[in-house]
Amino acid sequence: MMEKFQKLALLIDAENIALDNLESVIRKISAYGRIVIQRAYGDWSKESLKNWKDSLNRFGIKAEQQFNYTPQKNSTDMALTIDALDLLYQSSYDALAIVSSDCDFTPVSLYVREHGIYVIGIGEKKTPEAFKKSCNEFILLKTADSKIDNTLQNKPSQSGSEKRKKIPESIHKLLKEAFETHKKEG
């Protein structure tokens, strides 16, 4: 039986996960309970993250800006880690979902778990075993070579009305999957 949580925190390492997976992540995590904190971390000035804005706004996810201090170092991981611990000490959540395929989150996952919080890791096949095993549960995301639902991928050729049509479809999919999950448990 799947755990149900009252206060779920969803922290996303946007520099280490494909935008194509965002809708799937939201759908999968909402099945665990009420998401009260949704944050995505990245250096939003990077070309590789420019398409995230519309999707973050659509899902009400707070974008946390973190510039890299040196070219080869990713400061985003530290910002996400600090927030995870800060929110832990504020008793802001009873379950933490970390979306990344990066093993750098292994220590924070272990620490949060040791403090009695349920940790859900979400990442791609390439995620190191250390991070997977540090979580209470790990959800594997489909990769680009799998069939992926791209309804939320930013497509510059779409008109505003086409984008508005996609929003109800996405919400419908989320509600249907949540209903099916709860129906199976009942």
ABEGO torsion letter per residue (X at the ends): XBBBBABBBBBBBAAABBAAAAAAAAAAAAAAEBBABBBBBEBAABAAAAAAAAAAAAAGBBBBBBBBABAABBAAAAAAAAAAAAAAAAGABABBBBBBABAAAAAAAAAAAAAGBBBBBBBBAABBAAAAAABABBBBBBBAABBBBAAABBBAABBAAAAAAAAAAAAAAAAAAAAAAAAAAX
